[in-house]
């Protein structure tokens, strides 16, 4: 089952990446996209956006990638999805 976006759309910017929440049924799934993935992609834009701006610009694609990765993996006890640049089609 595909993950659903957090209705509040909240996210947190951290040193290693941006964390956001999605839901599988009623269970919360913590997702994180690595800062290095965003840094690699942001230099392709002019003017160069901040990591947070790039996340917001590409949020739908990032959330879709998190959902795809969550669905394709083996059932796991942890509800964490970690994304890197190879996981997202920017």
N, C-alpha and C positions, 0 to 999 in steps of 0.2 A: 504494500500500500504506500502511496506517495506521501511524503511529509507535507504538512500544511504550515503555512507561515504563521508566525505569532501575530495575533490581531493587533497588538500594540506596536509591533515593528521595532522593538527595542534592540539595541546592539551595544557592545562595549569595545572600545579601542584599547588594546593592550600592546605591550612591547613586542610580542611575538606574533600578533595577528589581531583579527577582529572576530569577536565572539557574538553569536546570535542564536536565538532559540527557534526551533520548529517543533511541530507536534506530530506524533504517530498515534492516531486515535486520541486518547487523552493523555498519553505519556509524553513528557517533555524530552526533547532531544537537543543536546548542546552541540552546536556546530561552530567550527573555527576555520577561517581561511588564513593561511600563513601570510605574514607581512611580506616575506620575500617574494611570494607569488604576485602580490599586488605591486610591489616595487618594480618587478620586471616588466609588468604590463603598463604601468602608468607613464613610463618614459616614451611610449608610442603616441602620446597625445600632446597637442600643442594648444594652449600652454599646458605644461605638466600639472595635472591635478594632484592634490594630496592623496594619501592612501585612503583616507575616509571618503573623500569625494569620489574616487574610483569605485570604492565599495558601493556607494549609493547609486552611482551611474549604472553599475553592472549587477545590482543586487538580485534581480530576477534570474539572471543566468547563474549566479553563485548559488542561490537557493535551489534551483533546478539541479545543479550538479550535486549538491548535498543530498537531495532527495534520491537521485539516481544512485549515488554511492551507498546510501543507507539501504536501498532496496536490493542492491546487487551483492551485498556481503552476507556472510554466514550469520545466522542469528547469534546475537551477542548479549552478554549480560550488561555491558556498558551501553549507554545511550549517548555516545559521543561520535561525531563525524568530523574528521580533520581533512581539510582540502589543501592541495598544493596546486601549482600552476598546471600540472598535467591533468588535473581533474576538471578544470573549468575551460570552456570554450569562450574566451574573451572576444 
